[in-house]
Amino acid sequence: MSVPRLLHTAAELKAAIAETLAAKAAARSAGGDGAGERKPDGPLSLGLVPTMGALHTGHRAMMDAARAENDVVVATVFVNPLQFNDPEDLRRYPRTLEADLELLGDAGVDLVFAPEESEVYPGGPPLVRVSSGELGNRYEGASRPGHFDGVLTVVAKLLHYAAPTASPAVSPVRYRAYFGQKDAQQLALIRRMAADLGFDAEIKAVPVVRSADGLAESSRNVFLDPAHRRAAAVLSRALFALRDSVSAGSPPDLAGAVALVEAEPLVELDYFDIVDPQTLQPLGSADRPLEKPALALLAAQVGPVRLIDNLPLEIPRTG
């Protein structure tokens, strides 16, 4: 297992990225092989994986994807206060940096940026933030006002911090950032922000990782007691049932999927809808099949934990 280099300031991170890329360029010019999907004589590449720590197998999948495609992999571990509506939720969010570093080392991550809050927000909470707009006011945004403004603000800063700087020895560098599909609305917003604000980073989605009972991996799952854990499995069962109805060419049985969740007494459903994957506009009708691929997404309160999940809905091929 390699030991990733731990960095605490943006200046340290910038210097370490430049140094590591220069070393990779020197090794390549001396005859080292290429890695990942790029050609050995193509540009060097850097993959960024932003996280809030408390890492699990879902995060590991993102690290593995970044490692497979890039010469240098940078992970960030920062519990962003701007995206928490409830101070108690922020206080109890698990912080497990030592264990996180073990997972990151095992995944072959090169650099880990774990700043203090004062490094990211040196003047306290920022007066100027990235607005998630109308897209950020639906679904999770409706339940957690301001949440996505906080997410986009910190992601914008992290993308800037880790952006590789061109130099005569290292130029150009392909830049990718990896985010989990489980946070589907967040992913759609980050893609839109990157496009609208001209970030020179390719936004890559990593599929949802599920446990054996179907529950989507989440850092919050640790707060579920055994009874609530069993109850939470109904969320994925409902999503899979909805997917099956669409795959069969039938109209999406959203009402049946909702009823399945609502029949579980330990689960309180917030929303369950079928949307366009890019715009999150509602799609589907109870009386006709879907006409294009869609995304089913839901959120529910399960005991002390708010859980979100989603599943792509592919229309059956014809002919």
C-alpha positions in Angstrom: 0.0 0.0 0.0 1.4 3.4 -1.0 1.1 6.3 1.5 -0.5 9.4 0.0 1.0 12.8 0.7 -1.2 14.7 3.1 -1.5 18.5 2.5 -3.4 21.1 4.5 -3.1 24.4 2.5 -4.0 25.4 -1.1 -0.4 26.5 -1.6 1.0 23.2 -0.5 -1.5 21.4 -2.8 -0.5 23.5 -5.8 3.2 22.9 -5.2 2.7 19.2 -4.7 0.6 18.8 -7.9 3.3 20.7 -9.9 6.0 18.5 -8.4 4.2 15.2 -8.9 3.3 16.0 -12.5 6.9 17.1 -13.3 8.1 13.8 -11.9 5.6 11.8 -14.0 6.7 13.8 -17.1 10.4 13.1 -16.3 9.6 9.4 -15.9 7.8 9.3 -19.1 10.6 11.0 -21.0 13.0 8.5 -19.5 10.9 5.6 -20.9 8.2 5.0 -18.3 4.9 3.5 -19.6 1.6 5.3 -19.9 -1.3 4.6 -17.6 -5.1 4.5 -17.9 -6.9 5.4 -21.1 -4.4 7.9 -22.4 -1.7 7.0 -25.0 1.8 7.0 -23.6 2.7 10.0 -25.8 -0.5 11.9 -25.0 -1.0 14.6 -22.4 -0.5 13.9 -18.7 -3.7 13.7 -16.7 -4.9 14.6 -13.3 -8.0 13.2 -11.6 -9.6 15.1 -8.6 -12.0 13.3 -6.3 -13.7 15.7 -3.8 -15.1 14.0 -0.7 -16.3 14.9 2.9 -14.5 11.9 4.3 -16.0 9.0 6.2 -15.1 7.0 3.1 -16.8 3.8 2.1 -16.9 1.5 -0.9 -18.7 4.1 -3.0 -15.8 6.5 -2.5 -13.4 3.7 -3.3 -15.1 3.2 -6.7 -14.5 6.8 -7.5 -10.8 6.5 -6.5 -10.5 3.4 -8.6 -12.0 5.1 -11.6 -9.7 8.1 -11.2 -6.7 5.9 -10.7 -7.4 3.9 -13.9 -7.7 7.0 -16.0 -5.0 9.4 -14.7 -1.3 9.8 -14.0 -1.9 11.7 -10.8 -4.9 11.4 -8.4 -5.8 14.0 -5.8 -8.5 13.3 -3.2 -9.9 16.0 -0.9 -11.3 15.4 2.6 -13.3 18.4 3.8 -16.6 18.6 5.7 -18.1 21.7 4.1 -20.2 23.7 6.6 -21.9 25.7 3.9 -24.0 22.7 2.7 -25.4 21.8 6.2 -28.7 23.4 7.1 -28.7 21.8 10.6 -25.8 22.6 12.9 -26.3 19.3 14.8 -26.1 17.4 11.5 -22.7 19.2 10.8 -21.5 18.4 14.3 -22.2 14.7 14.2 -21.0 14.1 10.6 -18.4 11.4 10.9 -14.8 12.5 10.7 -12.4 9.6 10.2 -9.3 11.0 8.5 -6.9 8.3 9.8 -9.1 5.5 8.3 -9.7 7.5 5.2 -6.0 7.8 4.6 -5.7 4.0 4.7 -8.4 3.6 2.1 -6.9 6.3 -0.1 -3.4 4.8 0.2 -4.8 1.4 -0.7 -6.5 2.9 -3.7 -3.2 4.4 -4.9 -4.2 8.1 -4.4 -1.1 10.3 -4.7 -2.1 13.5 -2.8 -4.7 14.1 -0.2 -5.9 17.7 0.6 -7.5 17.9 4.0 -7.7 21.6 4.9 -9.1 23.3 8.0 -12.2 25.4 7.6 -10.1 28.6 8.0 -8.1 27.6 4.9 -11.1 27.2 2.6 -13.0 30.2 4.1 -10.3 32.4 5.6 -12.7 35.3 6.2 -15.5 33.2 7.7 -18.6 32.2 5.7 -18.2 33.7 2.2 -20.3 36.7 1.3 -20.2 35.7 -2.4 -21.3 32.2 -3.3 -22.2 30.2 -6.4 -25.9 30.1 -6.9 -27.5 26.9 -7.9 -30.4 28.8 -9.4 -33.8 27.3 -10.2 -32.3 23.8 -10.7 -31.1 23.8 -7.1 -34.5 24.7 -5.6 -36.1 21.4 -6.5 -36.1 18.1 -4.7 -33.2 18.1 -2.3 -33.0 21.9 -2.7 -36.6 22.3 -1.6 -36.0 20.2 1.5 -32.6 21.8 2.3 -32.7 25.5 1.2 -29.2 26.8 0.3 -27.7 23.3 0.3 -26.6 23.3 -3.3 -25.3 26.9 -3.2 -22.9 25.5 -0.5 -22.0 22.5 -2.5 -21.2 24.5 -5.7 -19.2 27.1 -3.8 -16.9 24.6 -2.3 -16.6 22.5 -5.5 -15.7 25.6 -7.4 -12.9 26.3 -4.9 -11.6 22.8 -5.0 -11.6 22.7 -8.8 -9.5 25.9 -8.7 -7.2 24.6 -6.0 -6.4 21.4 -7.9 -6.3 22.7 -11.4 -2.9 21.8 -12.9 -0.8 24.7 -14.0 0.9 24.4 -17.5 4.7 24.7 -17.6 7.3 24.0 -20.2 8.0 20.6 -18.7 4.4 19.7 -18.2 2.0 20.9 -20.8 -0.8 20.3 -21.5 -2.5 18.4 -18.7 -5.9 16.8 -19.0 -8.1 17.5 -15.9 -10.9 15.3 -14.7 -13.1 15.5 -11.6 -15.1 12.5 -10.3 -18.5 12.6 -8.5 -20.9 9.8 -7.5 -24.1 9.2 -9.4 -25.8 8.6 -6.1 -26.0 12.4 -5.6 -27.8 12.8 -9.0 -29.0 16.4 -8.5 -25.6 17.4 -7.2 -24.0 15.8 -10.2 -26.3 17.6 -12.6 -25.6 20.9 -11.0 -21.9 20.5 -10.9 -21.9 19.6 -14.6 -24.0 22.7 -15.4 -21.7 24.9 -13.2 -18.6 23.6 -15.0 -20.2 24.3 -18.4 -21.7 27.7 -17.5 -18.6 29.1 -15.7 -16.1 27.6 -18.1 -14.2 25.3 -15.8 -11.5 23.4 -17.7 -12.3 20.1 -16.1 -14.2 17.1 -17.4 -16.9 16.0 -14.9 -17.0 12.2 -14.6 -19.9 10.3 -13.0 -19.2 7.1 -11.1 -22.2 4.7 -10.7 -23.9 4.0 -7.4 -22.4 1.3 -5.3 -24.8 -0.8 -3.3 -24.5 -3.2 -0.4 -25.8 -6.7 -0.6 -29.3 -5.6 0.5 -29.5 -3.0 -2.2 -29.0 0.0 0.0 -26.9 2.7 -1.7 -23.6 3.2 0.1 -23.6 6.5 2.1 -21.5 7.9 5.0 -24.8 8.3 6.9 -25.7 4.6 6.8 -23.6 4.2 10.0 -26.4 6.0 11.9 -29.0 3.3 11.0 -29.8 0.8 13.7 -30.5 -2.8 12.5 -34.3 -2.2 12.3 -34.0 1.0 10.3 -31.3 -0.6 8.1 -33.7 -3.4 7.2 -36.4 -0.9 6.5 -34.2 1.3 4.3 -33.8 -1.6 1.8 -37.3 -0.8 0.6 -36.0 2.2 -1.2 -33.9 0.2 -3.7 -36.6 -2.4 -4.0 -39.0 0.3 -5.1 -36.5 1.7 -7.6 -35.8 -1.7 -9.1 -39.6 -2.4 -9.4 -40.1 0.9 -11.2 -37.1 0.0 -13.5 -38.6 -3.4 -14.3 -41.9 -1.8 -15.3 -40.1 0.5 -17.7 -37.9 -2.3 -19.1 -41.0 -4.3 -19.9 -42.2 -1.5 -22.1 -45.1 -0.6 -19.8 -45.9 2.8 -18.5 -43.8 3.5 -15.4 -45.6 2.3 -12.4 -44.6 5.2 -10.1 -47.7 4.9 -8.0 -46.9 1.3 -7.3 -43.3 2.1 -6.3 -44.5 4.9 -4.0 -47.0 2.6 -2.4 -44.3 0.1 -1.8 -42.2 2.6 0.1 -45.2 4.1 2.0 -46.1 0.6 3.2 -42.9 0.5 5.3 -43.8 2.1 8.7 -40.2 3.1 9.5 -39.7 5.1 6.3 -41.2 8.5 5.7 -41.0 9.4 2.0 -40.1 12.9 1.0 -40.3 12.7 -2.8 -40.2 10.0 -5.5 -40.2 11.2 -9.1 -39.1 10.4 -12.7 -37.0 13.2 -14.3 -34.8 14.1 -17.2 -31.2 13.2 -16.1 -29.8 16.6 -17.2 -32.5 19.1 -16.4 -34.3 17.2 -13.6 -37.6 18.2 -15.2 -40.4 15.7 -14.4 -41.1 13.1 -17.1 -43.4 10.2 -17.6 -47.1 9.5 -17.5 -49.1 6.9 -15.8 -50.8 6.0 -19.1 -48.0 5.6 -21.6 -44.4 4.2 -21.7 -41.4 6.5 -21.4 -40.2 8.0 -24.7 -36.6 8.6 -23.7 -34.2 7.5 -21.0 -35.0 9.0 -17.6 -33.9 9.0 -14.0 -36.0 7.9 -11.0 -35.0 9.7 -7.8 -36.2 9.7 -4.2 -35.5 10.8 -0.7 -36.8 9.5 2.6 -36.3 9.9 6.3 -35.4 6.6 7.9 -35.2 6.9 11.6 -32.5 9.6 12.3 -31.1 9.6 8.7 -32.2 11.2 5.5 -31.4 9.0 2.6 -31.4 9.7 -1.1 -31.2 7.2 -4.0 -31.8 7.1 -7.8 -31.8 4.7 -10.7 -31.5 5.2 -14.5 -34.5 4.1 -16.4 -33.6 2.9 -19.9 -36.4 2.4 -22.5 -36.4 -1.0 -24.1 -34.9 -1.4 -27.5 -37.2 -2.1 -30.5 -36.6 -4.1 -33.6 
